[in-house]
C-alpha cells in the first residue's frame, strides 16, 4: 500500500471515529462519573422517619442557630413514664391521655389561628405556675407528648427553668448542655444541644448550665431573635416551654413577653387565691392565659380542673385524674 493510500485510509478512520463520538454541549458533561454513595449522618443517628427529618449538611457549611435538625437521639423509657401516670404514645386510651386531649385542643386551635381571635406567636406556649411544686413540669411534659401524638404537628419541648431544670430529670435522663449555653456563646449551633427522642415528632431542648445572668440573657435581643425564628421557621411546629414559677423568679415574667399562650398550673388546697391573682397580673400582656387546677378531687375522684380565658378569669370544669 502506498503512502497516499495509507493516508486516505487513516483519514477515513478519523472521520468514522468523529461521527461515533457525541458532541459535548453545555447541557451534557464531557465526563460522567458514577455518583458516590452518600450516607446521611442524621438517618444513621435516628432510624425513625420523623416529619422534620433531614440529611446532614455538606461538610464545611455551618447551620444557622434555629435550624433544628438535631443529630443526637435519646431514649425515653416509656414504661417508666406510664408507671408515673404520664402520657405515652403507646397508651393513647389511658385516662391521662384523654385528659390532655381536652387541655391541648384549644391551645392547638389558637396555634393554628382558628381561635376566637388571631394570636401572634400562638405556637409558643409557656407552662408555668405561681409557686414551685404545683406540677408545671409534669404538665409541660404531658402536654408536649400529647401534642406530638397529633398527625399534623411536630413539637419542641424547651426546658426554660434555668435555675432548676426539671424536664430531663423527670424523664430519667442526665443533665445536658442546652439553651443557656447557646445564649452565652459556649455552643455555636442550637442543633448541637437539641435532642431527638424515640417519641416520633418530639424533640427536647434542655435548659443547659445555670447562669447568674439568666434573666438578662432571656431579655436580650439575641433571645428575642431566636424565639421569633423558632416560631416562624416551621409552620407545623409547636414549641412548649417549661418555665420557672411566676412568683419565684423574674425569668418567667420576661419569657412570658415572648409567648402567644400561657398555661398556668395551680395546686388545689395549697395555692392561695391571692398568689394566683398576683401571678396572673405579671403576665397581663399575654393575649391567652389558660389554667389547670392540679391535684383537686372532684365528684369523679379527679385531680384537676381545667379552664381558660383571653386575658382574664377562667371557666373551670372538673375533669378526671391527672
Secondary structure, DSSP 8 states (H G I E B T S, - for coil): --HHHHHHHHHHHHHHHHHHS----TTS-SS---------HHHHH--S--TT------TT----TT-----EEE---HHHHHHTT---TT-TTSHHHHHHHHHHHHHHHHHTT-SSS--TTTTEEEEEESSTTSSHHHHHHHHHHHHHTSSS-EEEEEE--SSS--HHHHTT------HHHHHTTS-S-GGGGEEEESSTTEEEE---S--TTHHHHHTSHHHHHHHHHHHHH-TTEEEEEE---TTT-SHHHHHHTT-SEEEEEEETTTS-HHHHHHHHHTTTTSSEEEEEEET---TT--SEEEEEESSS----EE-S--
